[in-house]
C-alpha cells in the first residue's frame, strides 16, 4: 500500500472550526451494502457523520485545495468532505474505500468519476484511549499489520489502487473502537476524474 502521513496538516484551531461546523449535523453513519448496491444503517459501522458542502467556508475550500495539491489531483475529483464522530464503543469494521469492480451493484458509483483512487483522512480530535486506524495487511503479516494513532491534525493519505489502477487489497482497514473519549475525523475521497 502506498501512503503518506503529514503531521499537523491542520492546526488545533482549524480542527476545532471543522468540528464546530459539523457537530450540529451529525446523523447515524451509513455503510455501503455491496450486495444490494445501496447505503444502509447497520452494526458494521456505528459512528455518526455528515457531509460539508464543497467550499462551504474559506477553511473548507482551503482544505480541499491543500489536499488536491498534496495528491496532485484536480479539486473537482474529490467527493465532499465527510466528517465522522466516534464516541465510546463506536467503530467501523474492516472495509475498503474503493468500489469493488467485481460487483455489478457498484457500477452506478463507478460511473460517477470512476474509481476512488485516493483516501485522505485527517484526525480532528483525539480520543483519550482507542480509536486507531488499523491496516491488518500493511507491512509484515508477522508483525500483525500497522496501526495509525488518532493524533489531532495528522493527515493520512493512501492510494486505494496499485500503479496499474487495480484495486489494492492491502488497503483493508478498520476504525478500531474508541475506548474512552471521542474521536472525530474528516475524510475526502478522490476519484479518477471529476466527481459529480
SULNORDA-V878312 format. One record per pair of residues at least 4 apart in sequence whose C-alpha atoms are under 6 Angstrom apart, sorted by the first residue. I is the first residue (numbers start at 1). J is the second residue. Records with the same first field share a line. If there is no record, write none. Layout:
I->J + J
This chain:
1->170
2->158 + 159
3->157 + 158
4->157
5->155 + 156
6->154 + 155
7->154
8->153 + 154
9->153 + 154 + 155
10->14 + 153
11->153
15->124
19->23
25->50
26->48 + 49 + 50
27->48 + 49
28->48
29->47 + 48 + 49
30->39 + 40 + 41
31->39 + 40
32->38 + 39
33->37 + 38 + 39
37->105
44->93
45->91 + 92
46->90 + 91
47->85 + 86 + 90
48->84 + 85
49->83 + 84
50->82 + 83
51->81 + 82
52->81
53->80
54->80
55->60 + 61
68->72 + 73 + 74 + 75
76->194
77->190 + 191 + 193 + 194 + 195
78->189 + 190
79->189
81->187 + 188
82->186 + 187
83->185 + 186
84->184 + 185
85->183 + 184
86->90 + 182 + 183
87->182
88->178 + 179 + 180
89->177 + 178 + 179
90->177 + 178
91->175 + 176 + 177
92->174 + 175
93->174
94->173 + 174
95->172 + 173
96->172
98->116
110->114 + 115
112->195 + 196
113->191 + 192 + 193 + 194 + 195
114->191 + 192
115->191 + 192
116->190 + 191
117->159 + 160 + 161 + 190 + 191
118->158 + 159 + 160 + 189 + 190
119->157 + 158 + 189
120->156 + 157 + 187 + 188
121->155 + 156 + 186 + 187
122->154 + 155 + 185 + 186
123->150 + 152 + 153 + 154 + 185
124->152 + 153 + 184 + 185
125->152 + 183 + 184
126->150 + 151 + 152 + 183
127->181 + 182 + 183
128->180 + 181
129->179 + 180
130->178 + 179
131->176 + 177 + 178
132->148 + 149 + 150 + 176
133->147 + 148 + 174 + 175
134->146 + 147 + 173 + 174
135->145 + 146 + 172 + 173
136->145
137->145 + 170
138->145 + 146
139->145
141->145
160->168
161->165 + 166 + 167 + 168
162->166 + 168
